[in-house]
Amino acid sequence: MAVETADDRAIFFGTDDFGITAAYFPLAGGTSNVNGIFDNEFIEVDVGCNVGVAMQQKRFVCRTADVPNAAENDQFRINGTDHFVRIVQDDGTGITTFILEVPA
């Protein structure tokens, strides 16, 4: 059982600080606005032969309560750009991280 509630977790994703509001389009239909933190960090990818390549990995982190039936291929519209969900990582504590990809 988590120590905090879903309402407590909402504080971390408020738009007064680091959070943004994204439009969420589940594959099952409908749409909603979700507050979360968008990150586009550089990560190192090992391509073999001791060679690393840097690439960006887009992520959106939000409350699981806001996306209870999240699935791969759902979409987010973040800052006017559409992103497909490639990986859903529900951590079991009420927070879900989405690994995103911009369609080609």
ZAVEX-824376 format. One record per residue (C-alpha): residue in three letters; x, y, z. Coordinates in pm, whole numbers, plus 32768, in hexadecimal, padded with zeros to 4 digits. Example, Ala and Ser with C-alpha at 12.3 -4.5 7.8 and 13.67 -1.06 7.14 Angstrom:
REM ZAVEX-824376
ala84CE7E3E830C/ser85577F9682CA/
***
This chain:
REM ZAVEX-824376
met800080008000/ala808981547F9E/val80C1825880A8/glu802F83737FDB/thr7EE7838C7F21/ala7EAA83DB7DB2/asp7E53853F7E1E/asp7FA185587ED4/arg805984E37D9B/ala7FA985EE7CC9/ile807C86F47D7B/phe81B6866E7CD1/phe812386A87B78/gly808F88037BAB/thr80BE88F67A8D/asp81358A097B79/asp828C89647B8A/phe830D88547AA0/gly81CB87B57A26/ile811C87EE78DB/thr7FC28791785E/ala7FBB86967742/ala7E9386187678/tyr7E6E84A076A0/phe7DCF83CD758F/pro7DA3826275FD/leu7D8A816274E8/ala7C4380F17589/gly7BAC82457536/gly7B66839175DC/thr7C5384A17644/ser7CBA854E7784/asn7DB4864A7803/val7EC385BF78E5/asn7FC1867B79B7/gly811D85E679BB/ile828E86217985/phe831A860D7824/asp848A85B87802/asn8560859376CB/glu86AB8521775B/phe87DD84A376A5/ile8837833876E5/glu895E8269766F/val891481407591/asp8A1F8034756C/val8A417FDC73FC/gly8B577EE1743A/cys8CD27EED7418/asn8CE87FD27548/val8C3A80E8748A/gly8B2381AC752E/val8A2F828A7476/ala895F8398751D/met87F083AC74CA/gln86C5845B7560/gln85BA839A761C/lys846D844B764A/arg83AD83F87788/phe826D846C782B/val82348420799C/cys80DF84477A40/arg7FEE83B67B40/thr7F7382597AEF/ala7E1882C97B61/asp7E0D83B57A34/val7E5F829E793A/pro7DD1816079DA/asn7DBB8092789A/ala7EF4811277ED/ala7F77803E76D0/glu807C804175BE/asn801581117490/asp7F4982067561/gln7FA3836C7507/phe800084AD75B9/arg800286087520/ile811786C475D3/asn816C882C7579/gly80B288017430/thr816A86C473C6/asp80C9856B73B9/his8183844F7465/phe813682D9745D/val815D820C759A/arg826280FC755F/ile828D807E76C5/val81AB809F77F7/gln826180847944/asp816B80797A68/asp824A80767B9D/gly813D7FF07C86/thr814381227D69/gly805081FB7CA6/ile8145828A7BA7/thr815A82257A37/thr827682767949/phe823B827177D3/ile8358824776DC/leu82EC830F75AB/glu8339831F743B/val82E6842B733E/pro824A83937204/ala831B83A870CA/
***
